[in-house]
Amino acid sequence: MTDSGTFPSSRRALLLAVGSASVAALTAGCGRPAAAPPGGSTPGCVLAVEAGAGPNYSGPGATRSDVTDGREGVPLRLELTVVRASAGCRPLAGAAVDIWQADAGGVYSEGRQGPLRGVQVTDSAGRCVFRTIVPGWYAGLAPHIHFKVRPDARSETTSQFFLPEDFLREVYARPPYTRRKAPRSPNAHDDRYRAAAGTMTLAPVAEGGGYRAAYTVGIA
């Protein structure tokens, strides 16, 4: 299946992409660029444009942290923190967070209960965790993980995470991704990746046999 990659015309959501910066640092510096923490990460409080859900979103998936259903792939632990920009960038509890993505072969699951699709609700610190895999590539688009934040029944913010090209090349040299010939520059030809200006790109770090990526998402 392909992804339309279109942006909604009804509104442009305010999305504060703050990478792996801590909530405390975000609260202190919300509304202005923040210095990157030691080790490097996405700068804080950088505005980005909301991205479309694409044709593969079929509504909220099952409520679960592990979305893999045994699918092969390099493990990726995705640690998300949701904050409310209009409330001083404070953690947002009780927000539903959906993720959905392609598998290692670049294929999306069908139906709401399929693999690599799930929902978590943020705790009192605005946090939730997903256990997934590094997504494969398809249709010449930059590999990505879609997400949707639903703080209540009336509003939502939809976007997607990207991954660094050097990281993707390293992962795609491992099975099961080696069953296909990987693109030389996975992100280079995707307009959505360029439009995000790097602010929606995760910064994975090695953890066991896989990786971990932490990201704080601020909604208006």
C-alpha positions as CSV (number, residue, x, y, z in Angstrom):
1,M,0.0,0.0,0.0
2,T,1.1,3.5,-0.5
3,D,0.9,6.6,1.7
4,S,-0.5,9.8,0.2
5,G,1.8,12.0,2.4
6,T,-0.7,14.9,2.1
7,F,-1.1,17.6,4.7
8,P,-4.6,18.5,6.0
9,S,-5.9,21.8,4.6
10,S,-8.4,22.4,7.4
11,R,-5.8,23.6,9.9
12,R,-2.1,23.7,10.7
13,A,-1.7,22.3,14.2
14,L,0.9,23.8,16.6
15,L,3.3,20.9,17.3
16,L,6.2,21.5,19.6
17,A,8.9,18.9,18.8
18,V,11.4,18.7,21.5
19,G,13.2,15.4,20.9
20,S,14.6,13.8,24.0
21,A,14.7,16.9,26.1
22,S,13.4,16.5,29.6
23,V,10.0,17.9,30.6
24,A,11.6,20.1,33.2
25,A,13.9,21.7,30.6
26,L,10.9,22.1,28.2
27,T,8.8,23.8,30.9
28,A,11.6,26.2,31.5
29,G,12.2,27.0,27.9
30,C,8.9,26.5,26.1
31,G,8.3,29.0,23.3
32,R,12.0,29.5,22.4
33,P,14.7,27.2,20.9
34,A,16.5,25.3,23.6
35,A,20.1,24.1,23.6
36,A,20.6,20.4,22.8
37,P,21.3,18.2,25.8
38,P,24.7,16.4,26.1
39,G,25.1,13.8,23.4
40,G,23.0,15.7,20.9
41,S,19.3,15.6,20.2
42,T,16.6,17.5,18.5
43,P,16.5,21.1,19.8
44,G,13.6,22.1,22.0
45,C,10.4,24.0,21.1
46,V,10.8,23.9,17.4
47,L,7.5,24.4,15.5
48,A,6.5,21.8,12.9
49,V,3.5,21.2,10.6
50,E,1.0,18.5,11.4
51,A,1.2,15.7,8.9
52,G,-1.7,13.7,7.4
53,A,-2.7,10.3,8.7
54,G,-2.3,8.7,5.2
55,P,-4.5,6.0,3.7
56,N,-3.4,3.3,6.2
57,Y,-5.0,4.6,9.3
58,S,-8.1,2.6,10.1
59,G,-9.0,4.1,13.5
60,P,-7.6,3.4,16.9
61,G,-5.9,0.1,17.3
62,A,-6.0,-2.2,20.4
63,T,-4.8,-0.7,23.7
64,R,-1.4,-2.2,24.1
65,S,2.3,-1.3,24.6
66,D,3.8,-4.1,22.5
67,V,2.5,-3.7,18.9
68,T,4.8,-6.2,17.2
69,D,2.7,-9.4,17.5
70,G,5.9,-11.3,16.9
71,R,6.8,-9.6,13.7
72,E,10.5,-9.8,12.7
73,G,12.6,-6.7,12.9
74,V,15.1,-4.7,15.0
75,P,13.4,-3.9,18.3
76,L,12.7,-0.2,19.0
77,R,11.4,1.0,22.3
78,L,9.6,4.3,21.8
79,E,9.2,6.5,24.9
80,L,6.9,9.4,24.4
81,T,5.9,12.3,26.7
82,V,3.0,14.5,25.7
83,V,2.8,18.1,27.0
84,R,0.3,20.9,26.6
85,A,1.8,24.0,25.1
86,S,-1.1,26.3,26.2
87,A,-0.6,25.2,29.8
88,G,3.0,26.1,30.1
89,C,4.2,23.0,28.4
90,R,3.1,20.8,31.3
91,P,2.7,17.0,31.0
92,L,-0.7,16.0,29.7
93,A,-2.2,13.0,31.5
94,G,-4.9,10.8,30.1
95,A,-4.2,11.5,26.4
96,A,-4.7,8.6,24.0
97,V,-1.6,8.1,21.7
98,D,-2.0,6.0,18.6
99,I,1.0,4.7,16.5
100,W,0.9,2.7,13.3
101,Q,3.7,1.8,10.8
102,A,4.9,-0.6,8.1
103,D,6.7,-3.8,9.1
104,A,10.3,-4.7,8.1
105,G,9.1,-5.6,4.6
106,G,7.4,-2.2,4.1
107,V,3.9,-3.6,4.5
108,Y,1.1,-2.2,6.6
109,S,-1.2,-4.4,8.5
110,E,-4.9,-4.6,7.6
111,G,-7.6,-3.8,10.1
112,R,-7.6,-2.3,13.6
113,Q,-6.3,-5.4,15.3
114,G,-3.4,-6.1,13.0
115,P,0.3,-5.9,14.0
116,L,2.4,-2.7,14.3
117,R,-0.6,-0.7,15.4
118,G,-1.7,0.2,18.9
119,V,-2.8,2.8,21.5
120,Q,-1.6,3.9,24.9
121,V,-2.9,6.4,27.4
122,T,-0.4,8.8,29.0
123,D,0.2,8.5,32.7
124,S,0.3,11.4,35.3
125,A,3.7,12.4,33.9
126,G,2.4,12.5,30.3
127,R,4.3,9.4,29.4
128,C,3.7,6.2,27.5
129,V,5.9,3.5,26.0
130,F,5.5,1.4,22.8
131,R,7.6,-1.6,21.9
132,T,7.8,-1.9,18.1
133,I,10.4,-2.5,15.4
134,V,12.3,-0.2,13.1
135,P,10.0,0.3,10.1
136,G,10.9,-0.8,6.6
137,W,10.7,1.3,3.5
138,Y,8.1,1.5,0.8
139,A,6.9,3.6,-2.2
140,G,10.1,5.7,-2.2
141,L,9.0,7.4,1.0
142,A,11.2,8.1,4.0
143,P,10.7,5.3,6.6
144,H,8.4,6.6,9.3
145,I,6.1,5.9,12.3
146,H,2.8,7.6,12.3
147,F,1.3,8.9,15.5
148,K,-1.9,10.6,16.6
149,V,-2.5,12.3,20.0
150,R,-6.1,12.6,21.1
151,P,-6.3,14.7,24.4
152,D,-10.1,14.5,24.3
153,A,-13.0,13.5,22.1
154,R,-13.0,16.8,20.2
155,S,-9.4,17.3,19.1
156,E,-6.4,15.5,17.8
157,T,-2.9,16.1,16.5
158,T,-1.4,13.8,13.8
159,S,2.2,13.6,12.7
160,Q,5.0,11.1,12.0
161,F,8.5,10.3,13.3
162,F,11.4,9.9,10.9
163,L,14.8,8.2,11.5
164,P,18.4,9.3,10.7
165,E,19.8,8.0,7.4
166,D,23.0,6.7,8.9
167,F,20.9,4.8,11.5
168,L,18.6,3.3,8.8
169,R,21.6,2.2,6.7
170,E,23.0,0.4,9.7
171,V,19.7,-1.3,10.6
172,Y,18.9,-2.2,7.0
173,A,22.2,-4.1,6.8
174,R,20.7,-6.6,9.3
175,P,18.1,-9.3,8.7
176,P,15.2,-9.4,8.0
177,Y,15.6,-6.0,6.2
178,T,18.4,-7.6,4.0
179,R,15.7,-9.7,2.2
180,R,15.3,-6.6,0.0
181,K,17.7,-4.2,-1.5
182,A,17.6,-1.1,0.7
183,P,17.5,2.4,-0.8
184,R,20.8,4.2,-0.8
185,S,19.4,7.4,0.7
186,P,16.1,6.4,2.5
187,N,15.1,10.0,3.4
188,A,16.4,12.0,0.5
189,H,13.5,12.1,-1.9
190,D,10.6,12.6,0.6
191,D,9.1,16.1,0.7
192,R,7.5,15.4,4.1
193,Y,10.9,14.6,5.6
194,R,12.4,17.9,4.1
195,A,9.3,19.9,5.3
196,A,9.9,18.6,8.9
197,A,13.4,20.1,8.8
198,G,14.7,17.4,11.0
199,T,12.5,18.3,14.0
200,M,10.4,15.1,13.8
201,T,13.5,12.8,13.5
202,L,14.1,10.4,16.4
203,A,17.6,10.0,17.9
204,P,17.8,6.2,18.7
205,V,20.4,4.9,21.1
206,A,21.5,1.2,21.3
207,E,19.8,-0.9,24.0
208,G,20.4,-4.6,24.2
209,G,19.8,-6.1,20.7
210,G,17.8,-3.1,19.6
211,Y,17.3,0.6,20.2
212,R,15.5,3.1,22.4
213,A,14.2,6.5,21.3
214,A,12.7,9.1,23.7
215,Y,10.6,12.1,22.3
216,T,8.5,14.8,23.9
217,V,5.5,16.0,21.8
218,G,3.8,19.2,22.7
219,I,0.3,20.0,21.4
220,A,-1.5,23.3,21.3
